[in-house]
Amino acid sequence: MKLKKKIILITSIMIFMVLLISQKSFAKTIDNKFYSFYVPDYFEEDYKNETDYSSNNEYDAYVGENYDYTKVLGYIYRSTYAYQPYTKTDLDGYIKNVKEYYNSSEYYTLNSVTGKLIELNGVKGYNVIYYVKDKSDGEVRVYDNYFLRSDYCDCDFYISCAPSFVNSSEYKKIASSLKIKDTVLKSRQIPFTDVASWDWSFEAVKYVYNNGMIKGLNDYTFGPNDKLTRGMIVTILYRMEGSPAVSGTSGFTDVKSTEYYAKAVKWAKDKKIVSGYSGTTKFGPNDNILRQDLAGILRNYAKYKGKNVNVTSDLTKFKDYKKVDSYANASMQWAVGKKVITGNKDGTLNPKGNASRAEAASMLKKYCDNVGR
């Protein structure tokens, strides 16, 4: 009798364990170098393509009591083109396209469409969800679409399912799980979508931004290839000095007291960092700054800071050394000698080229590294 009770007890425990294990979730997270997202274990992988520039993962399953067909797709494309952040114009444009497509469809009816700008795990974009009915059998499908941009990456992610799945806990897990690996700001310490982590200027841009030297053109755009103006560079140096109080005006006829750079120009002139165009009363605050002139301003700034500026170097090793104007020769020798300027890959200095914001960031970082703040 005791043996029979023992067998029943063991059998009951085994049945309980089987039931427990059978209800255990074997969900997995799709995890590659571009993104990750959750899918339940019973989803079958239908399509996969991973390259250095793009990645696609598609998963399909029949779920729910009626075996509703559900699709989860993650797609990302990495480009050398600087993507601009998505805006409400992009959101409205997508909603408009959805309406136009289904309103003219012979087979489907658009029941509803809604959308909003979102930030998903540190990445900004927009989400559009719409319900579509099949005219032949009345079946309704839900399309939940996410469009995100980060670090030269364009990411599309969507869930296609029956309305019954939308209210499930697994749907919520899937919809909230997407993460782009190289997210703007959180993983890279800069908020700019137009400066990729592999760009030659990335470390320099990160340095000048985090040290308060150069701000973005707006919250998500640095403009690395935009030209730097003379007014911008003195403002940067003025900001590096803590924006000290100044009084009076600079005396330059083209510098209005209401402009953002007015105090910076006055300060820079007082400290003999700039002197304006020779033989004129103009400073040219909105003129693009030449690389050799940027070197001159940085050398004058170093002198103001008490640094040794009597540094010479051999400019003849550069193919275009003869293009350096005589007035800029000492400044360019100093800049090359202190490795503030290291030259271009083609062996040139490009002294009369307009300095870009990325080049200015690079020179400022090298200045701080090799000369000191």
N, C-alpha and C positions, 0 to 999 in steps of 0.2 A: 504493500500500500504506500509506504514511504517512497519506494522507488518510482512508483507511478506518478506521485505528486512532484517528485524531482524532475521527471521527464517532461511533465506538463509545464513546469516552471521554466525550464531551459528552452522548450519550444516556444513559449510565449515571449521570452526575451529575444530569441532569434527572429521571430515575426516582427516584433517591435523595431529591432535594429534594421531589418530589411525595409520596413515602411519609412523609418527615419532617413536611411541612406537614399531611398528612392526620391525623397522630397528635397534632398540637398541640391543646391544650385551649383551647376558646373559652368557658370557663366565665365566668359573670358573677355579680356581687354585686347583689342587689336592695337598693337603697339609697334610703330616703326619710327624711323628718324624724322618723319614729318609731323605725325599726329597720333593720337590715340583716342579710341572710343570703345564703349562697352557694347557687347552683343551677347544675348543668351546662348547657351551651348548648342541648342537645337537648330540654330541658323546655319545654313550651308553656305560655304564660300563659293560664289558664282564667278567672280571675276577679280583678278589681281594683277596689277602691273606697277612695279616700282623701278624707277630710274633715278638718276642724279637730279632730275629736274621735276619729276612728277610722281605721284603715287595714287593708285586707285584701289579701293577695297569695296567689294559689293557682297552683301549677305542677304539670303532669301530664306523665308520660312513660311509654313502654313500654321497659323496660330489660332487659338480660340476654339470655341465649341463648333463653329461653322467652318473651321479651317480657312480662316481669312488669310489671304496672301499678304505678306509684309516684306518690304524691301528696305534695307539700310545701306546707304552708299556714302562713302567718304572719298572725296577727290581733292587733291591739292596740286597746284602747278606753281613751280618756282621759276621766276623769270629774271632776266637782267634789266627788265624795264621797271622803273620806279612806280609802283602802283600808288595812286592817291587813295586816301581813306574813303570808304563809302560814305555817302551823304544822304540826306532825305530825298534829294533829287534822284539818286539811284534807286532808292526804295520805291518812290512813286512811279518811276519808270518801269520797274519790274511788275508792280501791281497792274499798271496800265496794259503791259504786254499780255499778262495772264487774262485779263478781261477781254481784250481784243481777240485773243486766240480762241477762247472757249465760247464767246458770244457768236463767233462765226463758224463754230464746229458743227458738223453734221451728226456727230455721234455722242457728244457730251454736252451737259448743261452745267454751268458754274453756279453752285448754290450760294457760296460766300467766299470772300477773300479778305484777310486782314494782315497787317504788317506793322512792324515797329523797328526802330533802331535799337541795337542791343550791344552789350559788352559781355562776352562769354569767356570766362576764365582768362581775363586780361586782354582779350582781343575784341576790337570794335567791328561792327558790321550791322547787318540787318536780318530779320527773320520774317518770313511770309508763310502763312498757313492758309490753305484753301481747300474747299470741299467740292468735289466734282461728281456728278451723277451720270451714269451710263444710260442713254436713252432707250437702249434695247431691253435691258432687264431691270433697270432702276437701281442697280448696285451703286453705292456711294463710296468713293475713295477719298482719303485725306492725304494731302501732300504738305509736309512740314519741312520748309527749306531754310537753310542757314547759309549766309554768304559773309565770309570774314576775310580780312586782309591783314597781313603781318609780315614784315621783313622780306619784302619782295615775293611773298607767297599769296596766292589767290586760292582760297579754300571754299569749296562747295560741299555741303553736307545735307542729306535729306533723308527723311523717313516717309515711306509710302505705305499706307495701311488702311484697314477698314476702321470706321468710327469706333467700333467696340474695343479696339486695341488702344485707342488714344487715352482711355480712362484707366489703363492698367499701370501697375507699378513699374513693370519692365519698360514700358514706353517712356515713362518719366526718367528712368535711369539712363536709357539710351540718349534721350534728348538733352540731358544735362551733363553728359560725360565727355563730350568732345573737347579735346585740348590740342591746340597747335603748339608744337614743341618750342619753336623759336619766337616766343611772343614778344610784341613790342613792350618796352619799358621793364616788365617784370623780370625777364631773363637777360636782357641786354643793357639795362640801366639807361637807356635813352628812349624817348617816345616817338622817334622819327621813322616813318615807314619808307622813306626814300634813301635811307642809309642802311645797307645790308651788312650783316655780320662778317661777310667775306670781302667787303669793299676795302680798298687800300687805305681809305681815310677813316675807317670805322673807329679805331682806337683814339685817333686824334679828335674826332667829333665827340666821342664819349667823354674825353678829357675836358675839352673846352666847355661842353654843356654842363657837366657835373661840377665844374669849378666856377660856373657863373660867368664865363667869358663871352660866349656867343649863344644867343638864344635862337630858337627856331623862327621861321617865317610865320608859323602858326603852331598850334598844339602838336601837330603830327607831321610837319614838313620842315626839314632843315634847309633844303635848296643847296645841296653840295656843289652843283655846277653853276649856280648863280654867281654873278660877279660881286666882288666886295668893293664897296665905295670907300673913299677917303674919310667920309664922315663916320662910316661904320667902324673903321679900324681905330680911330681915336676914341670912339665911344667904348670900344672893347678895352683899351688900355686904361681909360678913365674908370671903368667899372672894376678893373683889376686893382686899382688903387683905393677902392672903396667909395668912389664918387664923392670926393672931397668938395667942400663948399667953395664957390667961386663968386666973384663980384664983377660987375661991369660986363662989357662985351669984348669980343675978340678983335674987333676993328676990321675984320674982313667984310667987304661989301656984299658978298654972296652968302653970308651966314646970318640968317634971321634969328633973333632971340627966341622965337617961338618954336624953332625946330628942335627935335629930340637930341641932336648932336651939339647944340649951341654951347652948353656948359663944358662939354668935353673938348671942343675946339679951343675955347678960351683957356682951359686948364693946360692943354697940350702946347699952346703957344707960349703961355707964361713959363712953362718948364723947358722951353726950347726943344721940344720934341718935334714940332712942326713949325714951318715958317711961311707956308703958302707958296704960290707960284712966283718965281723970281721976276722982279720988275713990275709986279702988279699988286693990287690990294685984294686979290681973290685967293680963296683956299680951294675951291672946287670940291665941296663936300659930297656932291652927288656924282662926281666923276669916278669911273672905275680906277682902282689903284693898280699901278704896274708892279710887277714882282720886284724890280730893283728899287722902287720907291717904298714898298713895304719893308724891304731890307733896311732902307735908310731910316725909316721911322722906328723900327725895332732897335737899331743901333743907337739912335738918339735916346730912346727910352732906357736902354741899358746904361748909357752914360749918365742919365738923370738918376738912375738907381745906384750909381757908384761902381759899376762894373768896368772891367778893363775892356776898352774898345780898340786898343792898339794891336789888333790881330791881323796878320797878313796871311795870304794863301795864294796858291798858283791857280789862276783862273784859266790859264792856257790849256789846261787839260780838257776843257769843255769846248765843243766844236764851235759854238757861237760866242766865244768870249769877247770878240771884237765888237759885238753889238751892245756891250755894256757902255753906257754914257760915262764920260769922264767924271761928272759930278757924283756918279753912283759907284765908282770903282772901289773906293775905300769901304763903302757899306757892303758891297757884294763880297769883297775879300773877307771882311769880318764875318759875314753870314755863312760863307763857305767854311771858313776856318773854325767857327764855333758849331758847325754842322746844323745850323738853323736852316740852311738850304743845302741839299745834297745832290741836286740836279735831277734831270729826268732820265728815264730808261734809255732814251736815244742819245745820251751823252751831251745834252744841251742844258743851258741855264734858263733860256727863254726870258731874258731880263725885261723885255718890253711887252711881254704877254700880260694880259689882265689877270690878276690873281683871283681865283675862285674862292668861295667860302670854304670849300674843303681844303684847298691849298693853304689858306690863311689859318685854318684850324691846325694843320700839320706843322706849319712854321711856328705857331704859338706854342704848341706842345714841345717841339724841339727846343724852342727858346727856354721854356721853363725847365726842361730836362738838362740842357747843356750850359745854360747861362745862369739860370736861377731866377726866381720871382723877386 
